[in-house]
């Protein structure tokens, strides 16, 4: 009966994640309590209240979360990883709710429908608002809800005395401490792909996308700027920011407004206003900046981390939390705010927004995007030390890219493990390479001599080994930057403690912050407001920060740079089929998914009409041979393991639709190319921060094992002799995951 405690079990047959329901299922997710969130309010309010899910899941990680709402807000909550069941407010849903025993119910609406529902629920604790049984007026359930409730007693208090945002008051109503938890919306993988494709089409040759949401719903219609005001605003933006492409956003109600604006500005892009709410979210996700009134779109922009500028006339600007990534443009009319649905004044606030304020904020945002640091044009020589394995070194690339941007005229050298340097030269990330044979003290000494032949201005020691530290002391650099470790007590001009709550590429960028005060301020703000630590454990990171992306890797479209042997092998694959790469190897034995599982996965993929390329480096040929033996004479599978260099592997990966790999360098290389990746995690865990750095990374792991993690890298032998972290992941599960990724 324990299977019924899995959140995926539907009651009458196994879910789509496995063919049988038991605790050995890799997707088994035990539930220990049920929690209900009731929020029937306006769509923008529902978006705002999704921030509560971060705290709910933090305090109750194994909870089963039900959210009750009304149409069309149920559409907003689709695909949300923290919500197990979305119910619409109707009779059938009320019957369903009666079957639950809730640990906590959060009644967030000041609404009689919500209050009337509460007596029928089975709940240990209820937070929020109920109704007076005599008058039917809304009242706070406990003292936590009193402050938010009391704001409704006085316009003076609501409009002028209150300084707290609505989301802070909502957190306090639920008994939570508010520490800038962000709104939380989710897009499905097809929606993300559609949004990115839309962005590319809209952007064209321009440098940024500015979305203007022209409406605000039908409740308080004057929350939007007038059409003439928006036309005037576009005039000013086009004059001051000619490199920006403007897109008009909205739903069906905004079609006529957008058409009217388009008559005056035919070069702005009209988004499709007829395709529904989820499509509108994709459009908002596609832009860089969102301009809006106090609307649902404004809240969606904030949720997606867009730089959001919102105009406030009849409503209260202080009630909205922008998380340091936007601004409120407030009406200067004496009667604002008023919260009136109708206005009979001759001069109306929505006709006279301060459009110059919008442009000022836009120009400040534009400048911040261009210069997150002080740019230096002096000719300097910089040396970066990172002698780690290739996978870890790939995570250094965002650092090298920003280093190149900051020191645009500098000569950058990289000290790395032998056999890797040529790859970084070909990507134009560095200008000179110094390779070392790891384990050889003489090799490090020779590198120091070679580096010291020319003066070194800056040295960044990324690798945290004692040998790398000694090498940095041997190099005669004017300034040395590194991490604060137990053994490097002297020798560095500046050191920083590694922030374990952010991913490894961002930890490396801490070193750049040591060398540049402006970047240090920028980096601190980004780390504070984007909650990277919350993304460490998510099995699909929604969005890598744009300023720390991998660079675009320009590769030849043909196979001219491949050896004839590799061309010949690839020529054996069926024409027109999708090519998928499988990397069965890893430096560490315990990080390898079993070879027979890779063989079974390859067999299923070929049966589905795909082509499979087995890939890996020298020393890993044994895994390819084993897979070939198990497959026999299977058409559609070729073996390149041990036959290609790092650069040739990149060229082959460029042709592949998807990559399946262990937690190894191969997954990081695929992420560099922006490929879809399925990666297996076993002895290591996502919270270490070494996940592949990309927007299309999917993870299979067994999260129920108490023995995970068993080390920071993995082992050559399982410490408990079972290797269950990898053997518990089935080939069928991997195949289904691949199929879902490919769509």
N, C-alpha and C positions, 0 to 999 in steps of 0.2 A: 504493500500500500504506500510505500515511501515515494513511488513515482508520482502520486497525485500531488506531492508537495513541490514538484518541478513547475516553474512558471510557464513552460511551453506545453504542458500536458493539457489537452482539450477535453478529456473526459471519456472519449469513446474510441479513439484510435491514436497510434503514434503520430507525433508531429512530423513536419517535413525535414527535421534536422537529423532524424535517425529512424531506422526501421523497427526498433524496439525501445520500450521505455524502462530504464533501470538506472541505477546510480553509476554504472560504468559508461553511460553515454557521455561523449565529450562535451555535449551541450547542456548536460544536466545542470540546472540552476535552482538550488533549494530556496524555498520561501519560508520565512518565519513569522510574517505578520502582513496584514492588509491595511492599506492607507487609502483614504478617499479624499480627493480634492474636489470641491464643488465651486465652480466659477462659471456662472451663466452670463456674465456681463459682456460689454462691448468687446469687439475683437482686439482692439489695442490693449484693453485691460487684461485680457486673457494672455496675450503675448507677454505683458509685463509680469504677470504672476508666475510664468514658467521659471523665473529665477528661483522660486521657492523649491523647485525640484532638486536643485544643487544641494540645498541644506537637508532636505528630506532624505535624499539618497546618501548623503554623508553620514547622517545619524542612523539611518536604517538601510544599510547596503543590500540586505536580503529581502527587502519588503516588496510586496506586490501592490503596485500603485494603480488605482482606478481614478479617472478624471471624468466628472459629469459636467456637461456643458450644453449649449444650445447651438442650433444651426445659425450661421455657417462656421462658428468657431471650431467645431469638431475637425474641419479641414486643416486648420492651422496646426493641430496637434499630431497630425499623421506622421508616422515614421520616427516618433520620438523614442530614443533609447531608454528613457527613464519611466515611460508610461506603458503599463502592461495592457490596460483596457480603457478605451474611450467610449463613453456612453452619452447618447443624446437624451435630453430631458423629454421623456415620453413614458407612457404607462408600462411598456415592456421593460424599459430600463429600471423603473422603480421596482418591478418584481425581481429583476436580477439583483439589485442592490440588497434586497431583503435576504438573499441567500448568504451574504457576507457577514462575518464578525470583524469589524474594523478596530484596529488598535487606536487610530486617530482619524477624526474627520475634520477637515479644514473647510469651514463654511465661510467663503470669502465675500459673498454678495450681501449688501444691505438690501435684502429683497424678501418679500413674503413667500415667494415660491420656495426658496431655499429654506427659510425658517419653518415653513409648513412641512417640509420633507423630514426634518431632523427627528421628530418623535418616532418615526417609523423605522429608523436605522438602528442596527445593532452596533453600538460603538462604546468603547471604554472611555474615550476622551473626545470632546468636541471643542474646537477652537474657532473663534470668529464671532458671528452674529446670529442672534435668534430674534424672536418677536415677543412683545408684551402680550400675554394671553387675553388681556381685557381690551386694549386699544388696537392691537395689531401693529403697533409702531416698532421699528427695529431697535434693538438694544444689544449692548455688548454681552457676550457670554461670561467673560471674566475681566479682570483688571487689565490684562494685556491688550484687549481690544478697545479699551476706554478712550485712548487718545485719538485713534482714527475715527471712532464714532463721534467724539465730541466736536470734531472739526465741522461736522454737519449742523451744529447748533448755532453757528455764528458766521455770517459772511466776513466780518472783520477778522475773525480768527483764520478762516480758510484762505482769504485773499491776501492778508498782510502779516498776520502774526506767526502763522506756521512757517517754518523754514525747512521742514523735513520733506523729502521726496515721498511720493506715494508708495514706492516699493519698500522704502525703509519702514514706513508705517505698517505696511502689510506684513513684513518680516516680524516686527515687534508684536503685531496682533496674533501671530502664530506662536509667539514665545521664543522666537529666534533672534540671535544677534546678527545685525546686518553689517557685513564687511565687504561691501561692493560686489556681491554675487551678481553675475550678469544674467540677462535674459537668455533663454535657451530654446532656440528653434532648431529643427533638423530638416534637411533635405535628403531624399533618397539618392543613391548613386546615379540613376538615370537623370534625376532632376539636376544634380550637380554637373553632370556632363552636358546637359542641355543649356544650363546657365553659362558654363564656360564657352560653349560654342557660340551662344548668343553674344557674349562679351566680345569674342574675336570678330564677329561680323559687325557689330556696332562700332567697335573701336577703329577699325580700318587703319589709317596712317596717323590717327590722333594719339595723344599721350595719356589721356584719362577720360573717364566717362562720368558725367554729372547727370544724375537722374532727378527729374523734377516731378514729384507727385502732385497733380493739380487739383485733387479733390480731398474730401474729408468725411464722407458719409452724409446721412440725411438728418441726423439728430440736431446738431448745431451747425448749420450750413456755413456760418460765417467764420468757422475755424480755418478756412482756407483763404489764401489771398485771392483777390479778384482777378479775373482774366487779364484785364488791362495792366494790373500790377505785375503779373507774371510775364507778360510780354515785355514790359519795361525792364524787368530783372534780366531776362535773356539778352536784351540789347546790351546791357552793361557787362554781362559775363563774356559774351562774344568779343567785346571790345578789349577787355582786360586779359582774357585767357583764350586766345585764338587756337591754342593747341588742344583745347577741350572739346569733346563731342557731347552735345546735350541730347538726352533722351526724355521724352514725355511719358510718364507712367500713370497708371490708374486702372480702374475697373470700368464696367459698362456705363456707370453714371458720369464718367469723365470723358467719354468719347467725343461729345460735342465740344467740350472745352478744349480738348487737345486739337481737334480739327480747326477750331478758330485760331488757336495759337500758331498752328502749322501754316495757316494762310499768311501770317505775318513773317514767319521764319521757316521757309520751306526746307532749310538745311538741317533742322532738328529732326531727330528720329522719332517716329510714332511707334510706341510699343503696342502690341496687340491687346486691346482692352476687353476682348470678348471670350478669352480662353479660361477664365476662372481664377479662383484664389491661389491655388498652388502654382499656376503659371506666373501670376503676378509676383509671388515670392521669388521665383527664379530670376525675374527681371531685376528685382531689388538686389538680389545677391550678385548680379552681374556688374553693377556700377561701383565706382570708387567713392562717390559722394552722393548723398541723398538730401534733397531740399524738399520740404513738405510743410504743411500746416500741422496742427496737433491732431494726428490721425493714426489709424492702424499702420499705414506705411511707415510713419515715423518710428513707431515701436519696432517694426520688423527691421528697419535699417539699423537701429540700435542693437537689436538681437544679433544681426549678422556682422557686427563690428564695423559698419560703414561710418565714415565721417558724416554726421547728420546735423544739418542746420534746419531748425524748425521755427516757424513764425507763430507767435502767440498773441491773440487779440482778446477774445472773450474768456479764455481759459487761463489757468495758472501755470506759468513756466516753472516755478520752483518745485512743482510736483513731479517733474520728469528728471530722471537721472541719466545723464549722457556719458557717464563713466570716463570723463576726460577726453572724449572722442567726438566732440561736436559742440554746439552752442545753441542757446535760445535767443531768438530775435524778438524782442517784446514790443508791443504797441506802446506809443507814448501818449495815447489818448487818456484823459483823466478818468474816464468811465471804465477803463480796462484794469483788471478783469471783471466780468459781470456774470458769466455763465448763463446768459439769456439766449433762448432759442430764436427769438425774433428781435429785430431792432428797427426802430422807425426814425432814427436820427438822419438828418440830411447828409452830414459827413460821417462816413462809416470807417471804422478802423481798418477793415480789410482792403479798402481802396488806397490806403496810405502806409504800407509797410516801408520800413527803412531799407531799401534795396542796397544801398551803399554798404550797410553792415554785412549783408550777405557776401558781397564781393570782397570786403576786407578779410573776412574769415576764410573765404576760398583762397585768396592769395597767400594768407598765412599757412594754410594747409599745403598749398602747392610748394611753398618754400621748404616746409618741413619734410616733404617727400623727396625733394631734391638733395637736401643737405642734412643728413642725420649726424654729421660730424664736421669738424673744421677741415676743409680740403687743403692739402699741402702740395705745392708744385715744385718744391726744391728737389734736386736730384739727391736721393738718399739710397743707402744700401740696407736692405732688411733681410734678416735670416729667420726662418721659421723651423723649429725642431719638432718633428713628430715621426718617430720611428716605429709606430704601431703597425698592426696589420692593415691591409688595404681597406677593409670595411670601415675601420675607425678613421682612417685617413680621408676617406670620401666625405665623412661628416665634417671635415675641416674646410670643405670647399666654400660654404657661405662666408666663413672668416676670410679666406683668401680673396674672394670676390670683393668684399667690402674693404679689405686692406688695399687692394688695387685701386678702388675708387677714391679712397682717402689720400693715398700717396700715389697720385697719378703718374709721376715722373720717376718713381723709385725703381730700383733693380731688386727684385724679390728672389731670394734663394730658399730652397727647401731641402732640409736634411731628412731623409726618409730611408726606409728599408730597401735593400737592393732589389732591383727588378721592377720597381714601381714608378720611378721618377719620370720615365719617358712619357707615360700616360698624362702626367700633369703638365709637361712641356707642350704636348700636342693640344691640350685644351687651353693653352695660353694663360694658365693660372699663375705660373712662375716663370722666371727668366733663367735660372740656373739650378742645377740639381747636384746634391752631394749624397751619394748612396753609401750606406754602411751595412756590413755583414753583422747581423745581430749576434751577440755573444762573443764577439772578437774585440777585445780592448784595444788592440793595435789599430783596427779599422776606425774606431772612434778618434784615436789620436791623429791618424792621417787626415781625417776629415777636418779636424780642428786646424791643422797646419794649412790645408787647402783653403778653408774659409778665411783664415787670417792673412792671406796674401793681399787682400784689399780691406780697407777700413769698413767696419760694420756700425751703422748708426743705431738700429733697433734690433733686438733679438726677442723673439716670442717663443718660450718653451712650453709647448702644448702637451708633450708627452710627460707623464708623471713618474718615470722610472728614475732611480738613483743614477744610472749610467748617463741618461739624458741630462740630468742636472749637472753632473761632472763635466759633460761636454759643453754645456752653456757657460761654465766657469772658464773653460779653456779658450773660448772664443772672446776676443777682445772687442766687446761691444760697448758703445757709449751708454746705452740704456738697455736694461734687461727686464722683461716682464714674465711672470709665471704664477702658478698656483701656490697657495700657502700649504706646505706639506710639513710633515714632522722632521724631515732631514735637511730641507733647504733653508737653514737658519740665516744664511747670508748670501750675498752675491747678486740679488735682484734689487733693482731700484724700486719696483712696486710689485706687490703680490696681492692675490685675491683668493678668498675662500670659495671653492666650487659650490655653486647653488644646485643642490641635488633635486630641487623641485622643478627644474626646467629641463627640457631635452638637451642632449649632448651638443648639438650644433650651437645652441644658445649659450651653453656653459663656456664653449670655446670663445664666443664673442665677448665674454666677460673680460678677456685679456685685451681686446681692442678698446674696451671702455677704460682700461687703465691708462691707455695712451692718449685718450681724447675726452676732455670734459663734456663737450656737447653730446657726443655719442653716449657717454655714461648717463647723462640725464635722460636722453631719448630711450636708452635701453631699460632704465629703471621704470620709466612710465609704461613702456610696452609690457614688461614682465608683470607689473602690478595689475594692469587692467585687462590683460588677455588670459589670465588664469591658465597658463601653460601647464601648471602642475596637475590640473584636473584632466588634462588630455593625455597624461603619461600612460594611464591604464586603459584608455579607451581602445577598443580593437579596430576602430577606423577613425583616424584623425581627419576631421572635416576639412581643415584648411591650414596649411603651412603659412606663417606670416609672410606677406608679399615682400617685405624688405629683407627677408632672410632666405628667399628662395634659392634653389640651385639655379645657376645661369642656364640660358638656352644653349644646348650643345648642338652646334652645326656640324652635320655629318654628310658625307657624300651619299647620294641616293643609289648609286650603283655599287658593284662589288669589286671595283678595280683594285682596292687596297687589300683584298683578301688573297691568300696563297691559292694557287691552282688546286691544291688538294682539298681545301675547304670549299671552294666553288664547286668542285666535282661532287663532294658529299652532299651539299645543299641541293644540288641538281637532281638528287634522287627523290626529293619530296614531291608529292602530288601538286600540280599547278592549281592555284586558286584557293587552296585551303588556308585556314588560319594557322599561323605558326606560333607554337607555344614553346617556351624554353623551360627545361627542368635542370636545376642544379642540385644533385644529390649529395654533394660534399660539404665539408666544413673542417676547419683546423682541429676542432675538438670532437672526439667521438660521440660524446653524449648530446651534442647539438644536432646530430644527424637523425632525420626521420628514417625508419628502416628501409633498406633498399627494396625489399619485396613490396612495400607499400608504393614506392615510386614506380615500380614496374606495373603494379595493378592500376595505378592512376593513369600511366601512359597508355596502357591497353584500352581503358575506358575512353580516353580522349580520342584515340585513333578510331575507335568504333563510332564515335560521334562525328567523324569526318575532319578532325583536326590533324595537323602535323606536329610532331614532337621532336625537338632538338635537345639532346642530352649535352650539357655543357659543364665545364669545370677546368681547373688548372692542372699543372703537372703534379703527379703523385696521387691524383684522384681517379686514374684510369680504371682501377679495380672496381669502382662503383658502376661505371658505365658498362664494363664487361659483365658484371653480375646482372644488371638490368637486361642486357641483350640476351643473356643465356635464358632468363626467365621468359622473355617475350618470344624467343625463337625467331623464325623468319617473318616478322611483322612488318608489313609495308606501312610507311608513314612515320617511322622513327629512325633518326640518324644519330650518330655518336661523334661529337666533337671534343670530348673530354681529353685534355692534355695536348690538343692539336692547335690551339689558338692562343695568341698573346692576349694581354689585357685589352689592348687597343682593338685587336681583331674580334674579341668577344663583344666589345661595345658595338662594333659594326654589325655583327650578327644580331645582337639584341635589338638594334634599331629596326630590324625587320619583323620583330615578334609582337604579337598582340598582348601576350600576358607572360609573366614569369612566375614559376613556382620554385621556392628555394627554402633552405634552412636559414636560420638567423646567421648570416654570413656576408662576406664581401659582395657576393653576387646580388643579393637583395638590395644592397646599397647602390651598386652600379645601375641596377634597373630603375631605382628611384631617381637617380641622376638624370636618366633619360625620360622621366615622367611616365614610365610604363605602369600598367596595372600589375600588382604583385600580390601573391599569396605566400605568406611566410610562416614557417612553423617555429613556435617558441617552446622550448622544453626546460632545460636547467636554468635558463635566464628568464627574466620577467620584464614586462614592458616598463614597469616603474623605474628600472635602471636608466631609462632615457636614451637607449641606443637603437630604437626602432628606425627602420628606413625613413628617410626624410622626404616624404612625398604625400600628395593628396589622394593617391589611389592605392594605399597600402592596406591589405586585409590580413588578419592574423587568425591562425588556428592554434589553440592551446588548451590545456586542461587546467582550468582555474581552481579545481577542487582539491588539489594535492597539497598536503601540508609540507611535503619535502621540497617544494619549490619556493624560492630559488635555492640551489645547492652550491652556488658560487657565482662570482662576478663574471666569469668567462665560460664556464663549462669544464668538464673533466674528460680525461681519456677513458675513465671507467666510472660507471654510476656508483656513488657512495653507498647506496643500499642494494646494489646488485640487481635492480629490476628494470631500469630505464623506462618506467611506466609513464613518465612525462611525454615520451614520444610514442611508445607502443600503444597508448590508449587513444591515439588519434587515428581513426580509420581511413582507409583509401576511399570508401564510399562518401565519407563526410567531405574529404578534400575535393572529390569530383563534383559533388553538389555545389560546393562553394565556388569552384572554378566556373561552373555553368551559370551560377547566379551573377558572378562578376562580369562574365562575357555578355550576359543579357540575352 
